[in-house]
Amino acid sequence: MKIYLVGGSVRDELLGLPVKDHDYVVVGSTPEEMEQLGYRPVGKDFPVFLHPKTKEQYALARTERKISRGYKGFEVFTTPKVSLQEDLVRRDLTINAIAKDKDGNIIDPFNGVADLEAGILRHISPAFSEDPVRILRIARFAARFSFRIAPETLALMNDMVHNGEVEALVPERVWQEISRGLMEDNPSRMFYMLRECGALSRILPEVDVLFGVPQSAHTHPEIDTGLHTMLAIDYSATKNYSLPVRFAVLLHDLGKGTTSPEEWPHHIDHEQRSLQIIIDLSERIRIPKESRDLAILVAQLHDKVHQAEALNPKAIADLLQAVDAYRKPDRFGEFLLACACDFHGFPGYANRPYPQTRLLHKALTAAQSINAGELAAALRERINDNTLLSTAINTKVREARIAKIKQVLNKTD
């Protein structure tokens, strides 16, 4: 029985990056022996065990055989005779097929160390094409490390797309990889790589179609809608914003992809056209409600936020109400961050001031200072009809909030 440290932990250690999780492969053992030694079995599809003390994962060395489409279409074999190299060869990339023994010696049968040093993402064998999730993973690694994809690997990814293997991706894995890619330092690289191999048009066609769609050069110096979207999500990454914010930024201009070319570079009502697109996309790849709802709000209302300095107190109050800012102030904060990313996602705009954020936060604080309970209590003493009372309360509270916003912001009607 021999134990080796493998995968991302070895890769990240060699890159000088923080190692979050340690994964081990066990050669020459059996499930029965592992349990006798106190390891707890947790693997459903193949033998994986948790160390009795550290709780780190230890997987028995295994081989795989493709039997059907999709990332679950594999038959797994594990016996004490499976060697370390046989286990490593089934992995996706050379940089993920490096092992280290208990004495610290590096085992590198596929020259992964050289590819790490050269900044190359290269598949190990033709078996790479058997799992469509690997297309998403390699694009995500491109976003994480800013590595380039080896030409032969990119060609294989293209073949996988054209052969329809991508259609076998299940929604949960698509969202898992897309969400992880969005949280990398350079998320745009994931989408550029997916687009280069043709996968983006199959996985997120709503985003892919944005490339080549022109915008007004007066308001969008980068002109291309797809390029602008990539600049905006990269800006959100520089600020370390949350996943819902980054996802909302990715989808904020989807409606522009449905504008008739005869109307270019203008995109009238693209905000409203984005709504159904986001709903359909979210259902298709099962986006969590938190991310979906924020994306809808940003797509519909980001232009209103950009115009905040020109809005009168009534319009500002209506905007606060529309985004449910009173009940969900934290989400309102993330909403404003996403809108700011849209503004900063222009060439040369990253460090420009965006006073709209401060103005609307100030407006919300002012409106929140109104004691709706006191106003409602005073009205209850004069109105007995519940329907009339409810209308009167809503009107009174809204008027009070508008007045307070007007006072604090020194705005006119």
C-alpha positions, 0 to 999 in steps of 0.5 A: 500500500502506497499513498501519493499526494496528487492533483491540484494540491501538487500543482498549486504547491509547485506554482507557489500558490496557497493549497486549500485541499489535499487529495491522495491516491492509494495504490495497492489497497482495497476498500476492506483494508481501508476500512480496517485502518479506520478510513470512512467510505464516502464515494458513491461512484468509486472508492473514496475514503476520509482519513480517520483524523484529518478527514482528508480524501483518499481515493483508491487508484482506478481506471475508467472506461467510457460507456455512454455520453456525459460526465457520468458515462463511465465504468470504474475499475479499482483493484490493488494492481492499478498503478499510479501511472494508470490512475494519473493517465485518466486525468484531464491535464498534464498539470493535474497529473503530477504526484508526490510521494511521502518523501517529497519526490515528484512523479511526473510521467506526462511532463506536467511540471514543464507545462506549468513552467511554460504556462500551458494547458495540455490534455494527457490523452485522447480520453480527454474527449470522453468527458464534456465537463473538461471543456468547462474546466480547462476554460476555468483554468485559463481564467485562473492561471492565465495559461494558454491552451495547447493547439492540439488541446484546443483542436480536440475541444473543437471536435468535442463541440462539433461532435455534440458531446457538449449537449450531454452536459447536465445543468448542475455541472454547467452552473458549477463550472461557470460560477467557479469561473466567474470567481477567478481573477480573470473571468473573461478568459473563461468565456473567450476560451469557450467561444474560441472552441465553439462551446459558448454558443452551445452552453450560453448562446445568450452571451455568445451572441453579444459579440459583434453587436455594436453599441453607440460609440458615444456611450460605449467607446469599446463599441462591441457589446460582448467586449464590454461585458467581458471588461465589466466582469473583469472589473468586478473581479478586481473588486472581489465582488460576490458571485451574484454581482458578477453573474448579474454583470455577465447578463446585464445587456442580454437584451442587446443580443436580440436587437434587429441589425437594422436598429444598430447601434441603438438598443431601444427597450433592451432592458425589458427584453433582457427579462425573459432571456434571463428567466429562461437561461436561469431555468435551463441551467438552474441558477440559484434564486439569489443570483437570478433575481439580482441579474433581473434587477440589474438588467432592467434598471441599470440605465436608471441608476446611471441617470440617478443624478438627473432623476427627481425625488419621485423617480428616485423613490420609485427606483428604491421601491422597484428594487425592494431596497427598504426590505433588502438593503444588502441586495440593494448594495450589491445591485449598485455594485453591479451597475457600477461595474457596467459603467467601469467596464469601458476602456479607460473608465476603471478609475473614473468616479461613479457618484450615483452609488453614493447618491442612491445610498444617501437617498435610501438612508434618508427614506429609511429615516421615515417612521412608517409605523407612526404615520400609519398609527396617525391615519388609523385614528381617522380612517376606519375602512381597511382598504382606504386605510391601506391606500392612505398609508402607502400614499403618506409614506411615499410622500414622506420619503420623497420629501425626505429625499428631496431635502437631503439631496437638495433636489427639485421636483 
